[in-house]
Amino acid sequence: MAHEVHHYQNTTNLLIPRVPFEELVRYIAYKVTEAPESHVRFTPQALQAIQEAAEYRLTQIFRHSCHSITIAKRKTLMPSDLWMGVHHRVDGEI
């Protein structure tokens, strides 16, 4: 497991499959607009930028959550750890 984590830490490839992520973004955009006449369109570059930002933020959340686990001397991720990861902010972070 540690080898796999190390491998993904050293790669710059996106980890969430592109097509399902794009479908999710389009679904959310459709639900937010709630107006059939206003069809939201995305350029491929915009979708890639959204995916990169989303994966970066998820990485931050899990990094901070893992820090909470280490402090608590546990090996199991708890909902409270994720809550801390989501709400932890450092100046300059997204």
N, C-alpha and C positions, 0 to 999 in steps of 0.2 A: 504494500500500500504506500509506504513512504517513497519508494522508487517512482511510483506513478505520480504522486503529488509533485515530486521534484521535477519530473519530466514536464508536467503541465506548467510549472512555475517558470521554466526556462523556454517556453514556446511563446510566440507572438500570434499564433493562429487563434481565430475565434472558436470557442468551444460549443456554443449553442448552434445547432444546425440552422442554416440561413433561411430555408423555406418556411419551416414552422414559426421562426421568429418573425419573419415578414408577415405571415398570416395573422399572428397575434397583434402586431402593430396596426395592421389595416383594420382588424376587428375592433380594437380599442378606439381608433380614430373614427370609425363608423358609429360606435356607441356614444362617443363624446359629442359628435355633431348632431345625432338624432334627427337629421334632416335629409330625406332621400334626395332632394334636389342639389344638395351640396356634397358632391362626391369628392373626397379628399384624395389627392394623388401625391405620390412620393417618387422622387428620382432615386435611382440605384445608389447614388452617393449619399443621399439623405438617410436611406435605410441602413446603409453601412455605418454611418456616423451614429445613428440611434443605437445600433447593436453594439458598437464599440463602447459607447457611453454606458449602456446597460450592463455589459459584462464588467466594465471597470468598477461600477458601483457595487455590483454583486461581489466582486473580489474584495472590495473594501469592507463590506458587511461581514463576509466570512472571516476576513483577517481579524477584525475587531472582536467578532464572536469567539474565535479561537483564542484570542488573548484572554477573554473572560473565562474560558474553560481552564486555561493554564493557571490563572490566578486562583480559581476555585479548586485547583488540583483534582480535576475530573477529566475523564476521557469521553464523556457523552455530551453532545450538544443539546441544550435545553431551550425551550421557547424564550426563557428570560435572557439567554445568551444572544439569541437572534435579536431580541428587542434592544439590547444594549448595542449590538452591532449596527442596527438601523439608526439609532438615535445618537450614536457617537459621532461627533464632528470635530475636526481639527481645522484651524484657520488655513484657508487655501484649498480645502478639499471641496469637491462637488457635493 
